[in-house]
Amino acid sequence: MTSLEDLPIRDDLRGRSPYGAPQKSVPVALNVNENTHPIPEDVAHDIVARVAAAILRLNRYPDREFTELREALAGYLGHGLTPDHIWAANGSNEVLQHLLQAFGGPGRRALGFDPTYSMYGLLASGTGTEWIGAPRDEEFELTPETAVAAVREHDPDLVLLCAPNNPTGTPLDLDTIRAVADAARGIVIVDEAYFEFADPGTPSALTLLEGRPRLVVSRTMSKAFAFAGARVGYLAGDPVTIDALRLVRLPYHLSALTQAAALGALAHSGEMLAMVDEIRGQRERISVELARLGFAPHRSGSNFVLFGGVDDPHAVFEALLARGILIRELGIPGHLRVTAGTEAETTAFLEAIAVFAPNRAAGAAENRIDA
């Protein structure tokens, strides 16, 4: 049977693995940070009506500049942004790919801070860009001093800052983002895919855009908007940066159906985001209960919780899967990650993970000693 090694694939792609998370049909899927709440029915009907209207015009190419969508996204983001500051694509991954195509490439390097979103390295390799993963501080935090030191050491053409960070959930304060943006000579990308789940009052990197033409802020509709299946990502940046992305995008890269669906969701942004508070509450519930059980949940500003104190992550992962609960095994020693789902999903996870609680094991040992 023919294998990849038999094909004339690029040398720098040999031996690499594609991005992937387990895709299994289970009652409780909490492994890929989706918004597990369904779209409100009235919003769904409006989106369907808009998509149906777009279908009647599918004999024509879509608006290449997705003008109406850029206007709606600028209105949603606020901060004085106009459509000229906005770009969109098929998920935030394609937005990031456009940036790496335009500003990366052979002989150029991109810097991130490990552990972080694994697609950054894959997107870099796909565009022939060297990927550098610099270390974080303790507890997966990232201080201005640590970040700027890495920028000065590696002199990257692009810096990717995940705020809050995936897979750790760690918030990233504006002081660090500002310091990196002011120190780097290249493009600085702040990936705010999970920003809507941050604690109320948390400032966005959007507040730093003015006067910084090499700073961009990426967002997605996959998470807070419960729109993962629609594949809509976007960014805000200087209009000149947006012009650069036009040089690398495929013609008509956003279908008329995608544009129509996204406009429907944005028209109901208040309703779509009404579930965010509940998800944030379940995230806090998970953190509190995991700590009570003796695990070590990390600080999170996202819709998921990374927790340590797991003796055998793979065994726990498999045991939960056997009970119909799918969470994420990341390869971080002693750690697992779980998405904050509905109240019922959270309850199912907490009841299942309690069997493996460090406090339970300690209590059992004490009982054996007393006996």
TARANOR-V467131 format. One record per residue. N is the residue number from 1. RES is the residue in three letters. PHI is phi in radians with two decimals (none if undefined). PSI is psi in radians with two decimals (none if undefined). BURIAL is 1 if it has 24 or more other ideal C-beta (glycine too) atoms within 12 Angstrom, else 0. Layout:
N/RES/PHI/PSI/BURIAL + N/RES/PHI/PSI/BURIAL
//
This chain:
1/MET/none/2.40/0 + 2/THR/-1.22/2.41/0 + 3/SER/-2.09/2.99/0 + 4/LEU/-1.00/-0.59/0 + 5/GLU/-1.13/-0.35/0 + 6/ASP/-1.48/-0.18/0 + 7/LEU/-1.72/2.72/0 + 8/PRO/-1.38/0.90/0 + 9/ILE/-1.24/2.70/0 + 10/ARG/-0.97/2.45/0 + 11/ASP/-1.05/-0.64/0 + 12/ASP/-1.30/-0.11/0 + 13/LEU/-1.76/-0.18/0 + 14/ARG/-1.14/2.39/0 + 15/GLY/1.43/-0.04/0 + 16/ARG/-1.53/2.75/0 + 17/SER/-1.98/2.50/0 + 18/PRO/-1.25/2.82/0 + 19/TYR/-1.11/2.46/0 + 20/GLY/-2.99/2.42/0 + 21/ALA/-2.13/2.60/1 + 22/PRO/-0.94/2.28/0 + 23/GLN/-1.96/1.78/0 + 24/LYS/-2.31/2.54/0 + 25/SER/-1.50/1.83/0 + 26/VAL/-2.35/2.76/0 + 27/PRO/-1.10/-0.60/0 + 28/VAL/-2.25/1.74/1 + 29/ALA/-1.80/1.90/1 + 30/LEU/-2.28/0.80/1 + 31/ASN/-2.02/-0.30/1 + 32/VAL/-2.15/0.39/1 + 33/ASN/1.06/0.53/1 + 34/GLU/-1.28/2.80/1 + 35/ASN/-1.46/1.94/1 + 36/THR/-1.44/-0.02/1 + 37/HIS/-1.43/2.41/1 + 38/PRO/-1.27/2.74/0 + 39/ILE/-1.18/2.36/1 + 40/PRO/-0.94/2.48/0 + 41/GLU/-1.07/-0.72/0 + 42/ASP/-1.17/-0.60/0 + 43/VAL/-1.17/-0.74/1 + 44/ALA/-1.03/-0.72/0 + 45/HIS/-1.11/-0.71/0 + 46/ASP/-1.15/-0.74/1 + 47/ILE/-1.08/-0.75/1 + 48/VAL/-1.06/-0.74/0 + 49/ALA/-1.10/-0.71/0 + 50/ARG/-1.18/-0.72/1 + 51/VAL/-1.15/-0.69/1 + 52/ALA/-1.07/-0.72/0 + 53/ALA/-1.12/-0.66/0 + 54/ALA/-1.18/-0.58/1 + 55/ILE/-1.07/-0.59/0 + 56/LEU/-1.15/-0.24/0 + 57/ARG/-2.04/0.36/0 + 58/LEU/-1.24/-0.15/0 + 59/ASN/-1.26/-0.20/0 + 60/ARG/-1.95/2.62/0 + 61/TYR/-1.12/2.65/0 + 62/PRO/-1.26/2.94/1 + 63/ASP/-1.06/1.97/1 + 64/ARG/-1.08/-0.51/0 + 65/GLU/-1.69/0.07/1 + 66/PHE/0.61/0.93/1 + 67/THR/-1.03/-0.86/0 + 68/GLU/-1.12/-0.66/1 + 69/LEU/-1.17/-0.71/1 + 70/ARG/-1.11/-0.66/1 + 71/GLU/-1.09/-0.76/1 + 72/ALA/-1.17/-0.69/1 + 73/LEU/-1.18/-0.68/1 + 74/ALA/-1.10/-0.72/1 + 75/GLY/-1.13/-0.67/0 + 76/TYR/-1.16/-0.76/1 + 77/LEU/-1.28/-0.60/1 + 78/GLY/1.21/-2.44/0 + 79/HIS/0.99/0.47/0 + 80/GLY/1.27/0.24/0 + 81/LEU/-1.33/2.58/1 + 82/THR/-2.04/2.96/0 + 83/PRO/-0.98/-0.49/1 + 84/ASP/-1.15/-0.30/0 + 85/HIS/-1.61/0.00/1 + 86/ILE/-1.99/2.46/1 + 87/TRP/-2.32/2.64/1 + 88/ALA/-2.51/2.78/1 + 89/ALA/-2.81/-3.05/1 + 90/ASN/-1.40/1.42/1 + 91/GLY/1.50/2.73/1 + 92/SER/-1.17/-0.38/1 + 93/ASN/-1.07/-0.70/1 + 94/GLU/-1.24/-0.60/1 + 95/VAL/-1.02/-0.82/1 + 96/LEU/-1.14/-0.65/1 + 97/GLN/-1.10/-0.73/1 + 98/HIS/-1.03/-0.74/1 + 99/LEU/-1.12/-0.72/1 + 100/LEU/-1.23/-0.58/1 + 101/GLN/-1.15/-0.67/1 + 102/ALA/-1.41/-0.63/1 + 103/PHE/-2.07/-0.15/1 + 104/GLY/-1.81/-2.59/1 + 105/GLY/1.99/3.10/0 + 106/PRO/-0.95/2.34/0 + 107/GLY/1.48/-0.02/0 + 108/ARG/-2.03/2.82/1 + 109/ARG/-2.35/2.57/1 + 110/ALA/-2.08/2.45/1 + 111/LEU/-2.03/2.34/1 + 112/GLY/-2.38/-3.07/1 + 113/PHE/-2.26/1.92/1 + 114/ASP/-1.40/2.57/1 + 115/PRO/-1.36/2.45/1 + 116/THR/-2.54/-3.01/1 + 117/TYR/-1.02/2.12/1 + 118/SER/-1.15/-0.38/1 + 119/MET/-1.19/-0.38/1 + 120/TYR/-1.02/-0.86/1 + 121/GLY/-1.14/-0.66/1 + 122/LEU/-1.18/-0.72/1 + 123/LEU/-1.14/-0.66/1 + 124/ALA/-1.09/-0.84/1 + 125/SER/-1.12/-0.62/1 + 126/GLY/-1.13/-0.41/1 + 127/THR/-1.83/0.16/1 + 128/GLY/1.28/0.37/0 + 129/THR/-1.68/2.34/1 + 130/GLU/-1.23/2.31/1 + 131/TRP/-1.82/2.28/1 + 132/ILE/-2.11/2.12/1 + 133/GLY/-1.83/1.81/0 + 134/ALA/-1.50/2.72/1 + 135/PRO/-1.33/2.71/0 + 136/ARG/-1.66/3.08/1 + 137/ASP/-1.42/-3.12/0 + 138/GLU/-1.07/2.64/0 + 139/GLU/1.07/0.42/0 + 140/PHE/1.17/0.26/1 + 141/GLU/-1.33/2.94/1 + 142/LEU/-2.50/1.88/1 + 143/THR/-1.52/2.79/1 + 144/PRO/-0.99/-0.69/1 + 145/GLU/-1.11/-0.80/0 + 146/THR/-1.13/-0.77/1 + 147/ALA/-1.16/-0.80/1 + 148/VAL/-1.17/-0.64/1 + 149/ALA/-1.05/-0.71/0 + 150/ALA/-1.19/-0.69/1 + 151/VAL/-1.08/-0.77/1 + 152/ARG/-1.21/-0.58/0 + 153/GLU/-1.24/-0.74/0 + 154/HIS/-1.77/-0.29/1 + 155/ASP/0.82/1.03/0 + 156/PRO/-1.31/2.76/1 + 157/ASP/-1.47/-0.43/1 + 158/LEU/-2.43/2.53/1 + 159/VAL/-2.15/2.29/1 + 160/LEU/-1.96/2.07/1 + 161/LEU/-2.01/2.10/1 + 162/CYS/-1.69/2.06/1 + 163/ALA/-2.40/1.82/1 + 164/PRO/-1.22/2.79/1 + 165/ASN/-1.36/2.44/1 + 166/ASN/-1.94/2.16/1 + 167/PRO/-1.83/0.17/1 + 168/THR/-1.60/-0.35/1 + 169/GLY/1.41/0.00/1 + 170/THR/-1.12/2.15/1 + 171/PRO/-1.12/2.71/1 + 172/LEU/-2.19/2.08/1 + 173/ASP/-1.40/2.82/1 + 174/LEU/-1.13/-0.47/1 + 175/ASP/-1.06/-0.71/0 + 176/THR/-1.20/-0.78/1 + 177/ILE/-1.09/-0.79/1 + 178/ARG/-1.06/-0.76/1 + 179/ALA/-1.11/-0.74/1 + 180/VAL/-1.17/-0.78/1 + 181/ALA/-1.05/-0.62/1 + 182/ASP/-1.41/-0.40/0 + 183/ALA/-1.61/-0.49/1 + 184/ALA/-1.44/2.50/1 + 185/ARG/-1.55/-0.32/0 + 186/GLY/-1.70/-2.86/1 + 187/ILE/-1.36/2.32/1 + 188/VAL/-1.94/2.09/1 + 189/ILE/-1.88/2.11/1 + 190/VAL/-1.82/1.96/1 + 191/ASP/-1.58/1.80/1 + 192/GLU/-1.79/0.75/1 + 193/ALA/-0.97/-0.56/1 + 194/TYR/-1.91/0.30/1 + 195/PHE/-1.05/-0.64/1 + 196/GLU/-1.08/-0.33/1 + 197/PHE/-1.57/-0.04/1 + 198/ALA/-1.13/2.78/1 + 199/ASP/-1.03/2.48/0 + 200/PRO/-0.93/2.40/0 + 201/GLY/1.60/-0.12/0 + 202/THR/-1.17/2.19/0 + 203/PRO/-1.33/2.53/1 + 204/SER/-1.59/2.72/1 + 205/ALA/-1.14/-0.22/1 + 206/LEU/-1.01/-0.48/1 + 207/THR/-1.21/-0.23/1 + 208/LEU/-1.75/-0.03/1 + 209/LEU/-1.16/-0.69/1 + 210/GLU/-1.06/2.23/0 + 211/GLY/1.43/0.06/0 + 212/ARG/-2.22/1.44/1 + 213/PRO/-1.19/-0.24/0 + 214/ARG/-1.73/0.13/1 + 215/LEU/-1.79/2.30/1 + 216/VAL/-2.29/2.66/1 + 217/VAL/-2.17/2.08/1 + 218/SER/-1.72/2.48/1 + 219/ARG/-2.36/3.05/1 + 220/THR/-2.51/2.72/1 + 221/MET/-1.70/0.02/1 + 222/SER/-1.22/-0.54/1 + 223/LYS/-1.67/-1.44/1 + 224/ALA/-1.09/-0.57/1 + 225/PHE/-1.42/-0.03/1 + 226/ALA/0.96/0.76/1 + 227/PHE/-2.17/0.52/1 + 228/ALA/-1.02/-0.66/1 + 229/GLY/-1.26/-0.28/0 + 230/ALA/-1.46/-0.40/1 + 231/ARG/1.05/1.28/1 + 232/VAL/-2.30/2.02/1 + 233/GLY/-2.19/2.84/1 + 234/TYR/-2.77/2.92/1 + 235/LEU/-2.51/2.83/1 + 236/ALA/-2.12/2.39/1 + 237/GLY/-2.95/-3.07/1 + 238/ASP/-1.12/2.46/1 + 239/PRO/-0.95/-0.54/0 + 240/VAL/-1.17/-0.65/0 + 241/THR/-1.12/-0.71/1 + 242/ILE/-1.05/-0.71/1 + 243/ASP/-1.04/-0.67/0 + 244/ALA/-1.10/-0.61/1 + 245/LEU/-1.24/-0.46/1 + 246/ARG/-1.12/-0.39/0 + 247/LEU/-1.29/-0.36/0 + 248/VAL/-2.04/-0.24/1 + 249/ARG/-1.24/2.66/1 + 250/LEU/-1.31/2.64/0 + 251/PRO/-1.05/2.38/0 + 252/TYR/0.93/0.82/0 + 253/HIS/-1.25/-0.33/1 + 254/LEU/-1.86/1.99/1 + 255/SER/-1.14/2.78/1 + 256/ALA/-1.07/-0.59/1 + 257/LEU/-1.22/-0.72/1 + 258/THR/-1.09/-0.79/1 + 259/GLN/-1.09/-0.75/1 + 260/ALA/-1.12/-0.76/1 + 261/ALA/-1.12/-0.75/1 + 262/ALA/-1.12/-0.70/1 + 263/LEU/-1.11/-0.64/1 + 264/GLY/-1.12/-0.76/1 + 265/ALA/-1.13/-0.75/1 + 266/LEU/-1.17/-0.55/1 + 267/ALA/-1.12/-0.36/1 + 268/HIS/-2.09/0.62/1 + 269/SER/-1.01/-0.65/1 + 270/GLY/-1.07/-0.79/0 + 271/GLU/-1.20/-0.71/0 + 272/MET/-1.13/-0.60/1 + 273/LEU/-1.63/0.02/1 + 274/ALA/-1.10/-0.42/0 + 275/MET/-1.43/-0.14/1 + 276/VAL/-1.09/-0.74/1 + 277/ASP/-1.05/-0.71/0 + 278/GLU/-1.13/-0.73/1 + 279/ILE/-1.12/-0.75/1 + 280/ARG/-1.05/-0.68/1 + 281/GLY/-1.13/-0.69/0 + 282/GLN/-1.20/-0.60/1 + 283/ARG/-1.06/-0.80/1 + 284/GLU/-1.16/-0.66/1 + 285/ARG/-1.05/-0.76/1 + 286/ILE/-1.07/-0.82/1 + 287/SER/-1.07/-0.80/1 + 288/VAL/-1.12/-0.79/0 + 289/GLU/-1.23/-0.69/1 + 290/LEU/-1.08/-0.72/1 + 291/ALA/-1.10/-0.70/0 + 292/ARG/-1.10/-0.59/0 + 293/LEU/-1.36/-0.18/1 + 294/GLY/1.79/0.03/1 + 295/PHE/-1.37/3.08/1 + 296/ALA/-2.16/1.42/1 + 297/PRO/-1.23/2.46/1 + 298/HIS/-1.62/2.74/1 + 299/ARG/-0.98/2.31/1 + 300/SER/-2.36/2.36/1 + 301/GLY/-2.02/0.37/1 + 302/SER/-2.07/-2.82/1 + 303/ASN/-1.82/0.48/1 + 304/PHE/-2.57/2.91/1 + 305/VAL/-2.31/2.20/1 + 306/LEU/-1.62/2.29/1 + 307/PHE/-2.36/2.44/1 + 308/GLY/-1.77/-2.96/1 + 309/GLY/1.43/0.32/1 + 310/VAL/-1.73/2.01/1 + 311/ASP/-1.09/-0.80/0 + 312/ASP/-2.35/1.50/0 + 313/PRO/-0.95/-0.72/1 + 314/HIS/-1.16/-0.72/0 + 315/ALA/-1.12/-0.72/0 + 316/VAL/-1.16/-0.76/1 + 317/PHE/-0.96/-0.85/1 + 318/GLU/-1.16/-0.65/0 + 319/ALA/-1.16/-0.72/1 + 320/LEU/-1.16/-0.70/1 + 321/LEU/-1.07/-0.66/1 + 322/ALA/-1.10/-0.42/0 + 323/ARG/-1.64/0.16/0 + 324/GLY/1.46/0.34/0 + 325/ILE/-2.09/2.03/1 + 326/LEU/-1.86/2.03/1 + 327/ILE/-2.04/-2.85/1 + 328/ARG/-2.09/2.20/1 + 329/GLU/-1.71/2.09/1 + 330/LEU/-1.88/-0.18/1 + 331/GLY/1.51/0.08/0 + 332/ILE/-1.49/2.06/1 + 333/PRO/-0.91/2.30/0 + 334/GLY/1.28/0.21/0 + 335/HIS/-2.23/2.67/1 + 336/LEU/-2.41/2.89/1 + 337/ARG/-2.30/2.49/1 + 338/VAL/-2.36/2.42/1 + 339/THR/-1.40/2.49/1 + 340/ALA/-1.39/1.93/1 + 341/GLY/-1.78/-2.55/1 + 342/THR/-1.28/2.98/1 + 343/GLU/-1.03/-0.74/0 + 344/ALA/-1.16/-0.71/0 + 345/GLU/-1.15/-0.71/1 + 346/THR/-1.09/-0.75/1 + 347/THR/-1.06/-0.77/0 + 348/ALA/-1.06/-0.74/1 + 349/PHE/-1.13/-0.83/1 + 350/LEU/-1.12/-0.66/1 + 351/GLU/-1.15/-0.65/0 + 352/ALA/-1.30/-0.73/1 + 353/ILE/-1.26/-0.39/1 + 354/ALA/-1.05/-0.46/1 + 355/VAL/-1.09/-0.50/0 + 356/PHE/-1.82/0.27/1 + 357/ALA/-1.15/2.33/1 + 358/PRO/-0.97/-0.68/1 + 359/ASN/-1.12/-0.61/0 + 360/ARG/-1.16/-0.74/0 + 361/ALA/-1.13/-0.72/0 + 362/ALA/-1.13/-0.70/0 + 363/GLY/-1.13/-0.69/0 + 364/ALA/-1.13/-0.69/0 + 365/ALA/-1.13/-0.74/0 + 366/GLU/-1.09/-0.69/0 + 367/ASN/-1.11/-0.66/0 + 368/ARG/-1.14/-0.69/0 + 369/ILE/-1.14/-0.78/0 + 370/ASP/-1.08/-0.61/0 + 371/ALA/-1.21/none/0
//
